[in-house]
Structure formats: structure tokens, C-alpha cells
Amino acid sequence: MNNIGSVYSNRGDLVQALDFYQQALRILRQVGDRPGEAATLNNIGMVHDDRGDPEQALDFFQHALRILGQVGDRAGEATTLNNIGLAHHNRGELKQALDSYQQALPIRRQVGDRDGEAATLNNIGGVYSNRGDLVQALDFYQQALPIRRQVGDRAGEATTLNNIGMVHHNRGDLKQALDFYQQALCILREVGDRAGEATTLNNIGAMHHNRGDLEQALEFHQQAVTIRRLLPAGRDHSPAGRRRDRRSGDPLQRRHAPPSGLYRLRRLHRALRRAGLTGIGRADGQGSFIDAVG
């Protein structure tokens, strides 16, 4: 039942996923499978988070955490603490998110979960980025990046490269930002992550917009919108809902065009409307693409 639920969740059919997870939960409770119950509670929490209800998600994650503590599953505790951090992150509760990530990190190191360690380092970087502490954000991203390369996590590597690009972008170092965005873009295309590709194309467009190159900006935004139109209907590709893979949690940052460029931005909007790209409206707001863990 859990596996069927995961299939529906990955397809974006959250109603069906929730139905199968709830069936699985009843059976696991009947047979007394406490670790399975905790895993399923985590999965249900992820569905609620995908549906934009982080409060409900937190209830399920915290229930799972209590069980995992009782059965002594340290790896599962770290995963769930990371999920709790993601739910707080989605609610804009950065202090609580950071606290949960910082609890998860030493456990992941203790149990030797290198994938999870890199993901949590990346998530901590995302909190600092959201706070505007770019030095700290860069430090955590740079800790995550070599681990992702060591374990061969190409998708995660692209996420972190994109986020490092965001830091340079926010610091005004557009040449460095472009270099990291382009590295991320190559990998995202290699691994077939179309939603991540669209985000990074959009970031590159925002960077060209910052440089006053509206034609180049328009070209990259058009590419991003074209890809987004091809993504499966009914699935949440928003900052809070994209990429769920139950192993690593990663804010994939999206760049917001600066208010000081208001006049240029309006010109870009008009150009986008003339091109028929009414779904853009503006350069994407800064946010996070989240990988839940469970």
C-alpha cells in the first residue's frame, strides 16, 4: 500500500496517494509494525506538505518522530527532523526550521548518512539565505557541494550549484552567478529534471535582467515558461512542493528581480505579454524548491 501511495505521490495524484497511505497506516497499526507506522506517518505528512498544509504535515511528522524515538531508529529520527525543518521552512518559521535542521545534522553524521548530511547542510544554507546572511549561506552550500560530488548525487549537486549561484547573484557578482547557474543547468538537463531546469533558466533570465539585457532575459524566461507548460498537470511545482524523493531536502533557490529595476521590469513584462507568456507575470519570487524526506 505504501509503495502504491508513493507511485501516486510521484505522479502528483495526492488524493490517491493519501488514500493508499491511510490504508497502509491502518494495516500497520493492526499488525503492530511501529517502524512501518512511522514511515507511513512521514509519507502522509509529505502529502499534506505537498498540498500546502504544513501545519497538518507537522502533526504527522511529530507523531512519526515520537515513534522513531521509541524504537531507536536514529536514521529515521534524522530524516523526520529534517522534514519538520522543511515544514517550518515552508511556513516561514526560519528559527524553528534551523533548530530542526541542526538537530538532524549531527545524527546524520553519526549514522553515516552522507546524502542526508549534504541535504541538511544545503537546507541550513537555505535558511541563512532567506535571512539575508549570505556569508553563512555560502559556507553551508560549500560544505554540501563536495559531499554531493563524492556520493554521486548529480541532482543534489545541481541544486547546490544553483543555490551558490543565487548567493553570488544577491551579492551582485553576476559573472560568478552565471558560472554556477550554467553548471547547474548542464546537470539538470543531464538528469532530466525539467522543473529544476526551468527554475535555473529563470534565474539566468533574472540575472540578464539585472544587467539590463532585456532581450537575453526574455529569451531565458521564454524557455522556462515553455518547460513549465509541459510539466504534468495537477502536480505542485511551486517552491514548497516540487521534487519529493524521501532522501534529501533541498531548497533550490529562485531569483527575484530587484525593485530598483521597476521600469525595466515593466518593459520586460510587456515583452512577455506580447510573446503570449501570460503565466510569468514577473520574475519568480525568491523561494525554495523542497525535497521532502521520509
Protein Blocks (a to p, Z undefined) as FASTA:
>chain_A
ZZmmmmmmmnopaklmmmmmmmmmmmmmmnopaklmmmmmmmmmmmmmmnopaklmmmmm
mmmmmmmmmnopaklmmmmmmmmmmmmmmnopaklmmmmmmmmmmmmmmnopaklmmmmm
mmmmmmmmmnopaklmmmmmmmmmmmmmmnopaklmmmmmmmmmmmmmmnopaklmmmmm
mmmmmmmmmnopaklmmmmmmmmmmmmmmnopaklmmmmmmmmmmmmmmpcehiacbfkl
goiehlaccddddddddfklmmmmmmmmmmmmmnopamnopacdddddddddZZ
